[in-house]
C-alpha cells in the first residue's frame, strides 16, 4: 500500500476524505498537513488554534505537519513555502496528496499543477459529489462536527456553534450549499470513525470580524465581508 499525506483543515470535508481513503484500503495516510497563520497561530477561516490542531491529530493517531504562513504573502512566496514541504514528502517517498475538495474546479486545477511539478499525484475522494447526499453521509457515518465560522452574507450568527445534524441541514436557508462549498460556513470535527478517541475541547467566545474584499477598478467603495467565529479551546 502506498503512503499518502492528507491536507488537513480541521473540518468535516478533510475528515470525511480521510475516512473514505481509510475505507478504500488503497492508500495509507501517514501524515496530515495544515497551514497556519503564523501571527495568530490559527487555521485561516476556520480559526482553529494550533494547539487544538495538534490535539485533533493526536486523537486521530496520525502525525501532523504544520506549515506556518506570514499574514501577507504573495502567491509566489506561498508557493515556495508549500513546495518546500512537498519536496520533503517526495524525499520520504510520500507521492500522493489527498484533498477534501468537492466542487471548486479552479482550485483543483491549481493544486494538480503544483503537485505535478514534483511528480506527486492529487487524490480527491469527494470530488464532484452531490453535496446534499454527502452531508447526510457525513452525519450518518457518525462524524461529530460543529460550526465554528459563518459568513454573514449567507447565515446569521445563530448557526455558529451548532452541531451539524439532520436538523441543521433542514434549517439551512435556500441557496446555501449543505457542505458550505461557497464559503458559507466552516467546521471543527471532534469525533467520528476516523478518530481513535474524541477530541477534548471547550467552547470559547464568539467573535465578529470583517475583511476587505479586493477592490475592482469600477468600484467606488471597498466592500467588507463579515464573519462570526467561535473560539475552540
C-alpha atoms as one frame of an Amber mdcrd trajectory, in Angstrom:
protein
   0.000   0.000   0.000   1.333   3.436  -0.948   1.853   6.144   1.649  -0.018
   9.436   1.315  -0.450  12.723   3.146  -3.758  14.480   3.668  -4.321  18.223
   3.591  -5.998  18.764   6.946  -8.220  21.802   7.555  -9.681  20.701  10.926
 -13.127  20.477   9.318 -15.645  17.944   8.049 -14.547  17.654   4.400 -10.946
  16.763   5.245 -12.139  14.337   7.921 -14.565  12.590   5.591 -11.933  12.427
   2.834  -9.671  10.681   5.359 -12.454   8.237   6.196 -13.090   7.460   2.518
  -9.399   6.720   1.951  -9.248   4.526   5.053 -12.264   2.575   3.818 -10.780
   2.050   0.341  -7.560   0.409   1.628  -5.713   1.779  -1.418  -3.549   4.351
   0.366  -2.218   4.697   3.893  -2.352   8.236   5.272   0.866   8.671   7.228
   0.916  12.473   7.583  -1.546  15.330   7.943  -0.521  18.753   6.629  -2.081
  22.032   7.752  -1.240  25.667   7.024  -1.441  28.056   9.976  -1.328  31.845
  10.116   1.966  32.465  11.893   0.838  35.725  13.527  -2.405  34.400  15.014
  -1.404  30.748  15.392  -4.677  29.646  13.813  -6.016  27.935  10.700  -7.236
  30.611   8.290 -11.055  30.879   8.007 -11.690  28.016  10.423  -9.910  29.990
  13.149  -8.801  26.838  14.963  -5.860  27.275  17.331  -2.605  25.453  16.633
  -2.740  23.615  19.951  -6.241  22.337  19.124  -4.992  21.123  15.734  -2.303
  19.133  17.488  -4.912  17.676  19.830  -7.007  16.622  16.820  -4.066  14.863
  15.188  -3.222  13.039  18.424  -6.802  11.769  18.679  -6.714  10.627  15.053
  -3.338   8.979  15.555  -1.563  10.447  12.513   1.497  12.725  12.592   0.768
  16.404  11.882   2.998  18.753   9.876   2.197  22.443  10.401   3.304  24.905
   7.722   3.453  28.446   9.100   2.484  31.263   6.746   3.037  35.004   7.176
  -0.007  37.268   7.101   0.671  38.926   3.761   2.287  36.529   1.320   2.457
  36.911  -2.424   1.324  33.917  -4.464   4.955  33.251  -5.344   6.005  33.271
  -1.680   3.113  30.993  -0.747   4.003  28.525  -3.484   7.664  28.485  -2.433
   6.770  27.621   1.176   4.336  24.879   0.157   6.788  23.459  -2.372   9.407
  23.116   0.367   7.033  20.901   2.361   6.036  18.931  -0.740   9.694  18.321
  -1.552  10.132  16.851   1.935   7.245  14.465   1.298   8.752  13.451  -2.013
  12.079  12.802  -0.287  10.231  10.496   2.117   8.553   8.678  -0.765   5.089
  10.081   0.000   3.792  10.744  -3.506   0.012  11.020  -3.080  -1.686  14.165
  -1.762  -5.298  13.874  -0.564  -7.755  16.776  -0.517 -11.312  17.223   0.720
 -12.266  19.466  -2.213 -15.715  18.841  -3.671 -16.681  21.354  -6.363 -14.094
  24.125  -6.849 -12.620  23.331 -10.273 -10.126  26.224 -10.367  -8.669  25.221
  -7.014  -8.356  21.588  -8.074  -6.556  22.620 -11.272  -4.159  24.821  -9.286
  -3.376  22.044  -6.825  -2.760  19.451  -9.536  -0.423  21.771 -11.444   1.552
  22.472  -8.266   1.848  18.779  -7.419   2.781  17.756 -10.959   5.981  19.790
 -10.738   7.216  17.285  -8.145   5.645  14.137  -9.516   3.048  13.974  -6.732
  -0.484  12.801  -7.527  -3.564  14.639  -6.284  -6.315  12.436  -4.830  -9.840
  13.864  -4.445 -12.159  11.240  -2.892 -15.107  13.661  -2.537 -14.774  15.276
  -5.944 -17.973  16.289  -7.749 -20.225  14.557  -5.219 -23.764  15.790  -4.666
 -23.353  17.934  -1.555 -26.797  17.174  -0.133 -26.163  13.436  -0.266 -22.625
  13.972   1.011 -23.552  15.939   4.135 -26.122  13.278   5.048 -23.432  10.593
   4.613 -21.168  12.510   6.975 -23.849  12.683   9.637 -24.868   9.044   9.147
 -21.294   7.730   9.478 -21.012   9.287  12.935 -18.973  12.393  12.125 -19.260
  14.848  15.035 -18.898  18.404  13.788 -19.712  21.906  14.997 -19.864  25.149
  13.036 -17.023  27.498  14.022 -17.355  30.200  11.359 -20.180  31.655   9.279
 -20.183  34.228   6.505 -22.906  36.728   7.403 -23.773  37.130   3.722 -25.350
  33.682   3.936 -26.024  32.800   7.578 -26.698  34.674  10.807 -24.759  34.088
  13.995 -27.382  31.678  15.376 -25.736  28.990  13.229 -22.370  29.427  14.973
 -21.704  26.650  17.466 -24.414  24.380  16.112 -23.807  20.687  15.630 -24.170
  19.503  12.049 -27.075  17.080  12.190 -30.322  16.459  10.311 -31.980  19.495
  11.912 -29.068  21.766  10.951 -29.340  20.621   7.340 -33.093  21.297   7.316
 -32.605  24.760   8.827 -30.168  25.979   6.160 -31.721  28.789   4.082 -32.425
  28.274   0.389 -29.316  28.880  -1.706 -26.855  27.804   0.986 -24.815  24.784
  -0.042 -25.268  21.947   2.502 -21.487  21.448   2.649 -20.698  25.176   2.654
 -18.952  24.965  -0.712 -19.421  28.688  -1.363 -17.722  29.621   1.892 -20.998
  29.921   3.806 -19.637  28.161   6.898 -16.632  26.276   8.251 -16.453  23.485
  10.787 -14.463  21.752  13.501 -14.525  17.947  13.745 -14.077  16.421  17.188
 -15.091  12.777  16.742 -16.007  10.142  14.190 -14.902   6.806  12.747 -11.527
   8.250  11.717 -10.687   9.159  15.341  -9.218   6.799  17.912 -10.858   8.892
  20.649 -12.890  12.136  20.830 -11.032  15.447  20.881 -11.317  17.145  24.289
 -12.266  20.798  23.841 -14.180  23.699  25.319 -16.236  26.356  23.571 -14.885
  29.882  23.964 -16.242  33.275  22.988 -17.930  34.257  19.739 -16.107  36.976
  17.775 -17.161  39.117  14.789 -14.530  40.106  12.214 -14.628  41.983   8.927
 -12.341  41.612   5.931 -11.873  43.876   2.930 -12.675  42.311  -0.418 -10.286
  43.022  -3.313 -11.399  46.304  -4.896 -12.325  46.180  -8.578 -11.469  49.043
 -10.921 -15.127  50.053 -11.370 -15.948  50.106  -7.654 -16.149  53.378  -5.759
 -16.040  51.796  -2.313 -14.182  48.914  -0.724 -16.530  46.046   0.094 -16.409
  44.473   3.533 -17.257  40.889   4.404 -18.286  39.961   7.917 -17.720  36.618
   9.644 -18.708  35.196  13.015 -16.110  32.924  14.633 -16.380  30.576  17.599
 -13.180  30.090  19.562 -12.370  26.458  20.354 -10.170  25.895  23.397
